[in-house]
């Protein structure tokens, strides 16, 4: 949990400006209208508050599920062993992402509305959402706070089942090659960069839909939103922000999984 929290905070703060530019490129109002290159740290308060608990919740769920499945699923050899390990990593990562979304979705909603200049800061965005309880009731407030819950999971699960099995497979390959038990932090960072970049590119259309849905102040279905984007802006809109997204997540994967591996190896040697 400590390793995951440290890794998540490190990534979110160090690469925040790139995340802001990506959000603005994906916004329906356009890059310039959303703030352009100014105020690239808008909404950073939300990231500071939510990154550590979100990342910690993911990793404690991921490692716990992976450990449980490794004990309960029958061990195999050869190609079947690779398929078994991949299935375990996919299942553990998917469950971890669903758990982390309990923290991640409200954090993202508040953060992205500040990034897109809908509010002057993440605190202002959060206060606005909370004020809906008095004017429109608890349900309206909750709906705004968790706007885009389904599409976030719909984005995170495919992303994770690409990134984590690939990352784990590369680490396992390296450990076998060097006859070691654990990969080093540097090796983990390199593999995290590669796996993150691949997963980011593949899931960019889902990320665009998630951003548009979170920035919308009114409830909108995934199907109607997709049709509107396709009809009004064309297919290229679904690749909005792909370059900063790949760059951000590749670098983030290196820092996140490198920091996690370093903290995990350090804590293991101490305990």
LINQUI-V455848 format. One record per backbone hydrogen bond with DSSP energy under -1.0 kcal/mol. CO is the residue of the C=O (numbers start at 1). NH is the residue of the N-H. If there is no record, write none. Layout:
# LINQUI-V455848
co:nh
CO:NH
CO:NH
This chain:
# LINQUI-V455848
co:nh
1:5
2:6
3:7
4:8
5:9
6:10
7:11
8:12
9:13
10:14
11:15
15:19
16:20
17:21
18:22
19:23
20:24
21:25
22:26
23:27
27:30
30:34
31:36
32:35
35:38
39:42
41:44
43:47
44:48
45:49
46:50
47:51
50:54
51:55
52:56
53:57
54:58
55:59
56:60
57:61
58:62
59:63
60:64
61:65
62:66
63:67
64:68
65:69
66:70
67:71
68:72
69:73
78:82
79:83
80:84
81:85
82:86
83:87
84:88
85:89
86:90
87:91
88:92
89:93
90:94
91:95
92:96
93:97
94:98
95:99
96:100
97:101
99:102
100:103
100:104
101:105
103:107
104:108
105:109
106:110
107:111
108:112
109:113
110:114
111:115
112:116
113:118
113:119
114:117
121:125
122:126
123:127
124:128
125:129
126:130
127:131
130:133
131:135
132:136
137:141
138:142
139:143
140:144
141:145
142:146
144:147
146:149
148:152
149:153
150:154
151:155
152:156
153:157
155:159
156:160
157:161
159:163
160:164
162:166
163:167
164:168
165:169
166:170
167:171
168:172
169:173
170:174
171:175
172:176
173:177
174:178
175:179
175:180
184:188
185:189
186:190
187:191
188:192
189:193
190:194
191:195
192:196
193:197
194:198
195:199
196:200
197:201
198:202
199:203
203:207
204:208
205:209
206:210
207:211
208:212
209:213
210:214
211:215
221:225
222:226
223:227
224:228
225:229
226:230
227:231
228:232
229:233
229:234
234:237
235:238
236:239
237:240
239:242
241:245
242:246
243:247
244:248
245:249
246:250
247:251
248:252
249:253
250:254
251:255
252:256
253:257
254:258
255:259
256:260
257:261
258:262
259:263
260:264
261:265
262:266
263:267
264:268
265:269
266:270
267:271
